[in-house]
Amino acid sequence: MTLPDTMQAVQLVTVDEQAPVVEVRTVPVPRPGPGQVLVRVAAAPLHPGDRMLCRGHHGFRRPVPTTLGLEGSGEVVEASGGLLARGLVGRRVAFLTDPDGDGSFAPWVAVQADRCLPAWSALSDAQAALMLLGPCTAIGLLDEADRLGHKGVVVTAASGVIGQLILRLAAHQKRPAVALVVGEDRAARVRAMGVEHVVDMEDADADGQLRRAVRAVQASCVLDAVGGETASRALAALPEGGDLVHHGTLSGTAPQVDADDLVYRRKSVRGYWFEDRLRTDGIRARLAWLPRLRALSGELGIDVREELSLGEVPAAMSAPTRGTGRHLVRPGLTLAD
């Protein structure tokens, strides 16, 4: 296909803790480099991680200006060479953008071929755009619990995208779980999923309910996306030898840990970042994730509540995120649509 020379893209211009600068700019259409493919982007989710990147709190920092967008879906239209890259041409894929490259909030993006997985035909573009980062993080976190020798888990931010995916995957595995939420509306949402043990952390007896639920399911590991006081209360409820696996800081503060828990009750706090696993697993291991992703395919895209054109993204990036759900960027969408 004939590509234009330039395109519109949502770019991070200035990294700033309080007021990052995000603009729609005209930039060159990328061309794939060694081991890369060029994807015509159909859809790309706006993640909390995009906001973290804008504020300088992500695991990697791209030189600015840089196009935002951590993952997406679309059709591979060109490859630079290599068996894997050439084999993807003409196929619809889910992809993760490169840590040191540009993102997916643009009509075209060049990504490493080994950061793509084929999207099966039953998936919509929106579902495929959400196929990797959230679901693979949920899969990886439960694998981490297994590696640490834990069966029952406590899931914070359980009504969020990754929280719901963890709970649904745990149900597939017949793994006992305790769900932590804030607010009765979120508690009702998680109970509607069939989760038996749900604790509203705003309840006056939340800590007592949490301890009773932990004993009931013999939970010994917290999968934490919140940090702060929630992480501290969850870890305190675990038995001796429990682990808190921290994968996000929605509260804006680090996990708070009682020193007695660390020293006398031999509890531990550790971090988990899916990007680390992506770097260490080979392509065969990544393809082995596909059956597990298919098991979650009915839940992919569950929290998409609004589709955005490129021109609407800067305002969405600066809007409050609590309770707003997932935004999906459609590069082909216009304001008139």
C-alpha positions as CSV (number, residue, x, y, z in Angstrom):
1,M,0.0,0.0,0.0
2,T,1.0,3.6,-0.6
3,L,1.7,5.4,2.7
4,P,1.5,9.2,3.2
5,D,4.6,11.0,4.3
6,T,3.1,12.5,7.5
7,M,0.3,11.7,10.0
8,Q,-1.3,13.1,13.1
9,A,-0.2,11.7,16.4
10,V,-0.8,12.3,20.1
11,Q,2.6,13.3,21.5
12,L,4.0,13.9,25.0
13,V,5.9,17.1,24.7
14,T,6.8,17.8,28.3
15,V,7.1,15.4,31.2
16,D,5.8,17.0,34.4
17,E,4.5,15.7,37.7
18,Q,1.6,18.2,37.8
19,A,0.9,19.4,34.3
20,P,2.5,17.4,31.5
21,V,2.1,18.8,28.0
22,V,0.2,16.6,25.5
23,E,-0.6,17.7,22.0
24,V,-1.7,16.4,18.6
25,R,1.2,17.0,16.2
26,T,2.0,16.3,12.6
27,V,4.9,13.8,12.5
28,P,6.5,11.5,9.8
29,V,4.9,8.2,9.2
30,P,7.3,5.6,10.6
31,R,9.0,2.9,8.6
32,P,9.9,-0.4,10.3
33,G,13.5,-0.9,11.3
34,P,15.3,-4.3,11.8
35,G,13.0,-6.9,13.3
36,Q,10.0,-4.5,13.1
37,V,6.6,-4.4,11.5
38,L,4.5,-1.5,10.5
39,V,0.9,-1.7,12.0
40,R,-2.0,0.3,10.7
41,V,-3.6,1.0,14.1
42,A,-7.3,0.2,14.5
43,A,-7.7,0.8,18.3
44,A,-5.4,1.6,21.3
45,P,-6.5,1.8,25.0
46,L,-5.6,4.8,27.1
47,H,-4.0,3.2,30.2
48,P,-3.1,4.5,33.7
49,G,0.4,3.8,32.5
50,D,0.2,6.4,29.8
51,R,-0.6,9.0,32.5
52,M,2.3,7.7,34.6
53,L,4.6,8.0,31.7
54,C,3.5,11.6,31.2
55,R,4.4,12.3,34.9
56,G,7.7,10.5,34.9
57,H,6.6,7.6,37.0
58,H,6.7,4.7,34.5
59,G,9.3,1.9,34.3
60,F,10.7,3.4,31.1
61,R,11.1,7.0,29.9
62,R,10.9,7.8,26.2
63,P,12.8,10.9,24.9
64,V,10.3,13.6,24.2
65,P,8.5,14.5,22.1
66,T,7.2,11.0,21.8
67,T,3.9,9.5,20.7
68,L,1.9,8.0,23.5
69,G,0.1,4.6,23.6
70,L,1.3,1.4,25.2
71,E,-0.6,-1.2,23.2
72,G,-3.2,-1.6,20.5
73,S,-4.5,-3.7,17.6
74,G,-4.4,-3.4,13.9
75,E,-3.2,-4.9,10.6
76,V,0.5,-5.4,9.8
77,V,1.1,-3.7,6.4
78,E,4.8,-3.9,6.1
79,A,7.9,-5.7,7.5
80,S,11.6,-4.9,7.4
81,G,12.7,-8.5,7.1
82,G,13.1,-11.6,9.2
83,L,10.9,-14.7,9.2
84,L,8.6,-13.7,12.1
85,A,8.1,-10.2,10.8
86,R,7.3,-11.3,7.2
87,G,4.9,-13.9,8.5
88,L,2.8,-11.2,10.1
89,V,2.2,-9.1,7.0
90,G,-1.5,-8.9,6.2
91,R,-2.5,-10.3,9.6
92,R,-4.4,-8.6,12.4
93,V,-2.4,-8.5,15.6
94,A,-2.4,-7.3,19.1
95,F,0.8,-5.5,20.0
96,L,2.8,-3.8,22.7
97,T,4.8,-0.7,21.6
98,D,8.5,-0.7,22.2
99,P,9.8,0.9,25.4
100,D,12.3,3.0,23.4
101,G,10.0,3.7,20.5
102,D,6.8,5.6,19.7
103,G,3.4,4.7,20.8
104,S,0.0,3.7,19.3
105,F,-2.0,6.9,19.5
106,A,-1.4,7.4,15.7
107,P,-2.6,5.9,12.5
108,W,0.6,3.9,12.0
109,V,3.2,2.6,14.4
110,A,6.4,0.5,14.0
111,V,6.9,-2.2,16.7
112,Q,9.1,-5.2,17.2
113,A,7.6,-8.3,15.6
114,D,8.1,-10.3,18.7
115,R,5.9,-7.9,20.6
116,C,2.9,-8.9,18.5
117,L,0.5,-11.8,18.8
118,P,-2.1,-12.8,16.2
119,A,-5.6,-11.8,17.1
120,W,-8.1,-14.5,16.4
121,S,-11.1,-13.7,14.2
122,A,-13.7,-13.7,17.1
123,L,-12.1,-10.7,18.7
124,S,-13.2,-7.2,17.9
125,D,-10.6,-4.5,17.3
126,A,-11.4,-3.2,20.8
127,Q,-11.0,-6.6,22.4
128,A,-7.7,-7.3,20.5
129,A,-6.4,-3.8,21.6
130,L,-6.9,-5.0,25.2
131,M,-5.6,-8.5,24.7
132,L,-2.0,-8.2,26.0
133,L,-1.2,-5.7,28.8
134,G,-4.1,-6.4,31.1
135,P,-4.7,-10.1,30.5
136,C,-1.0,-11.0,30.4
137,T,-0.4,-9.0,33.6
138,A,-3.2,-11.0,35.3
139,I,-1.8,-14.3,34.0
140,G,1.7,-13.3,35.1
141,L,0.6,-12.2,38.6
142,L,-1.1,-15.6,39.2
143,D,2.0,-17.3,37.9
144,E,4.0,-15.3,40.4
145,A,1.7,-16.4,43.2
146,D,2.3,-20.0,42.1
147,R,6.1,-19.4,42.0
148,L,6.0,-18.1,45.5
149,G,4.0,-21.2,46.7
150,H,0.7,-19.5,47.2
151,K,-2.8,-20.7,46.3
152,G,-5.4,-18.3,47.8
153,V,-5.0,-14.7,46.9
154,V,-6.2,-11.3,47.9
155,V,-6.9,-8.9,45.0
156,T,-6.9,-5.1,45.5
157,A,-8.7,-2.8,43.1
158,A,-10.8,-5.8,42.3
159,S,-13.4,-3.9,40.3
160,G,-10.8,-2.5,37.9
161,V,-9.8,-4.0,34.6
162,I,-6.8,-6.1,35.8
163,G,-8.6,-6.9,39.1
164,Q,-11.6,-8.4,37.3
165,L,-9.3,-10.3,34.9
166,I,-7.4,-11.8,37.9
167,L,-10.7,-12.9,39.5
168,R,-12.0,-14.4,36.3
169,L,-8.8,-16.3,35.7
170,A,-8.7,-17.4,39.3
171,A,-12.2,-18.8,38.9
172,H,-11.1,-20.7,35.8
173,Q,-8.3,-22.2,37.9
174,K,-10.6,-22.9,40.8
175,R,-8.3,-20.7,42.9
176,P,-9.8,-19.1,46.0
177,A,-9.7,-15.3,46.1
178,V,-10.7,-12.4,48.3
179,A,-11.7,-9.2,46.4
180,L,-11.0,-5.8,47.9
181,V,-12.9,-2.7,46.6
182,V,-13.8,0.8,47.8
183,G,-17.6,1.5,47.8
184,E,-20.7,-0.6,47.8
185,D,-21.3,0.0,44.1
186,R,-18.0,-1.7,43.2
187,A,-18.7,-4.4,45.8
188,A,-22.0,-5.2,44.1
189,R,-20.3,-5.3,40.7
190,V,-17.8,-7.8,41.8
191,R,-20.3,-9.9,43.7
192,A,-22.3,-10.1,40.4
193,M,-19.3,-11.8,38.9
194,G,-19.9,-14.7,41.3
195,V,-17.1,-13.8,43.7
196,E,-18.0,-15.0,47.2
197,H,-15.6,-13.1,49.4
198,V,-15.8,-9.3,48.7
199,V,-14.7,-6.7,51.2
200,D,-15.6,-3.0,50.9
201,M,-12.7,-1.3,52.5
202,E,-14.9,1.6,53.6
203,D,-17.0,-0.6,55.8
204,A,-16.6,-0.1,59.5
205,D,-15.7,-3.8,60.0
206,A,-13.6,-4.1,56.8
207,D,-10.5,-5.3,58.6
208,G,-12.4,-7.9,60.5
209,Q,-14.2,-9.1,57.3
210,L,-10.8,-9.2,55.5
211,R,-9.2,-11.4,58.2
212,R,-12.2,-13.8,58.3
213,A,-12.2,-14.1,54.5
214,V,-8.4,-14.7,54.4
215,R,-8.8,-17.5,56.9
216,A,-11.8,-18.9,55.0
217,V,-9.9,-19.3,51.7
218,Q,-6.4,-19.7,53.2
219,A,-5.1,-16.7,51.3
220,S,-1.4,-16.0,51.8
221,C,-0.6,-13.6,48.9
222,V,-1.9,-10.1,48.0
223,L,-1.9,-9.0,44.4
224,D,-1.8,-5.2,44.9
225,A,-2.5,-2.4,42.4
226,V,-3.2,0.3,45.0
227,G,-0.4,0.7,47.5
228,G,-0.7,3.0,50.5
229,E,-3.1,2.1,53.3
230,T,-4.9,-0.5,51.3
231,A,-1.7,-2.5,50.8
232,S,-0.8,-2.2,54.5
233,R,-4.2,-3.4,55.7
234,A,-4.2,-6.3,53.2
235,L,-0.7,-7.5,54.1
236,A,-1.5,-7.2,57.8
237,A,-4.4,-9.7,57.3
238,L,-2.2,-12.4,55.8
239,P,-0.7,-15.2,57.9
240,E,3.0,-15.5,58.7
241,G,5.1,-15.9,55.5
242,G,2.6,-14.0,53.4
243,D,3.7,-12.0,50.3
244,L,2.5,-8.7,48.9
245,V,3.1,-8.5,45.1
246,H,2.8,-4.9,44.1
247,H,2.1,-4.1,40.4
248,G,0.6,-0.6,40.5
249,T,0.1,2.5,42.7
250,L,-3.4,3.8,42.1
251,S,-3.4,5.5,45.5
252,G,-0.3,7.5,44.4
253,T,1.6,6.3,47.5
254,A,3.9,3.3,48.0
255,P,2.8,0.3,50.0
256,Q,3.0,0.9,53.7
257,V,4.4,-2.0,55.7
258,D,4.5,-2.7,59.4
259,A,8.1,-3.5,60.4
260,D,6.9,-6.3,62.8
261,D,5.2,-8.0,59.8
262,L,8.6,-8.0,57.9
263,V,10.8,-9.0,60.9
264,Y,8.7,-11.2,63.2
265,R,6.0,-12.6,60.8
266,R,8.4,-13.0,57.9
267,K,6.2,-11.3,55.4
268,S,7.6,-9.9,52.2
269,V,6.9,-7.1,49.7
270,R,8.0,-7.5,46.1
271,G,7.3,-5.8,42.8
272,Y,6.0,-7.2,39.5
273,W,6.2,-5.6,36.1
274,F,5.0,-7.5,33.0
275,E,7.6,-5.9,30.9
276,D,10.3,-7.8,32.8
277,R,8.6,-11.1,31.9
278,L,8.2,-10.0,28.3
279,R,12.0,-9.4,28.1
280,T,12.9,-12.8,29.5
281,D,10.4,-15.1,27.9
282,G,11.2,-16.3,24.4
283,I,8.7,-16.3,21.5
284,R,7.6,-19.9,22.1
285,A,6.8,-19.1,25.7
286,R,4.7,-16.1,24.5
287,L,2.8,-18.2,22.0
288,A,2.1,-20.6,24.9
289,W,0.1,-17.7,26.5
290,L,-2.5,-17.9,23.7
291,P,-4.7,-20.7,25.1
292,R,-4.8,-18.8,28.4
293,L,-5.7,-15.6,26.6
294,R,-8.5,-17.4,24.8
295,A,-9.9,-18.5,28.2
296,L,-10.3,-14.8,29.0
297,S,-11.4,-13.8,25.5
298,G,-15.0,-13.2,26.6
299,E,-13.9,-10.7,29.1
300,L,-11.5,-8.7,26.9
301,G,-12.5,-5.1,26.6
302,I,-15.0,-5.3,29.5
303,D,-14.3,-1.8,30.7
304,V,-14.3,0.2,27.5
305,R,-16.8,3.0,28.1
306,E,-15.8,5.7,25.6
307,E,-14.1,5.9,22.2
308,L,-11.9,8.9,21.5
309,S,-10.5,10.5,18.3
310,L,-6.9,11.6,18.4
311,G,-8.0,15.2,19.0
312,E,-9.9,14.2,22.1
313,V,-7.0,12.5,23.8
314,P,-5.1,15.5,25.3
315,A,-8.2,16.5,27.3
316,A,-8.9,12.9,28.4
317,M,-5.3,12.6,29.6
318,S,-5.7,15.5,32.0
319,A,-9.2,14.5,33.2
320,P,-9.7,12.8,36.6
321,T,-9.5,9.0,36.2
322,R,-11.4,7.7,39.2
323,G,-14.5,5.8,38.2
324,T,-14.3,6.9,34.5
325,G,-13.4,3.5,33.1
326,R,-11.2,2.7,30.1
327,H,-11.0,5.0,27.1
328,L,-10.2,3.5,23.7
329,V,-8.4,5.7,21.1
330,R,-9.5,5.2,17.5
331,P,-7.0,6.9,15.2
332,G,-9.5,6.7,12.3
333,L,-12.3,8.4,14.3
334,T,-13.0,12.1,13.7
335,L,-14.8,14.6,16.0
336,A,-17.7,14.6,13.6
337,D,-18.1,10.8,14.0
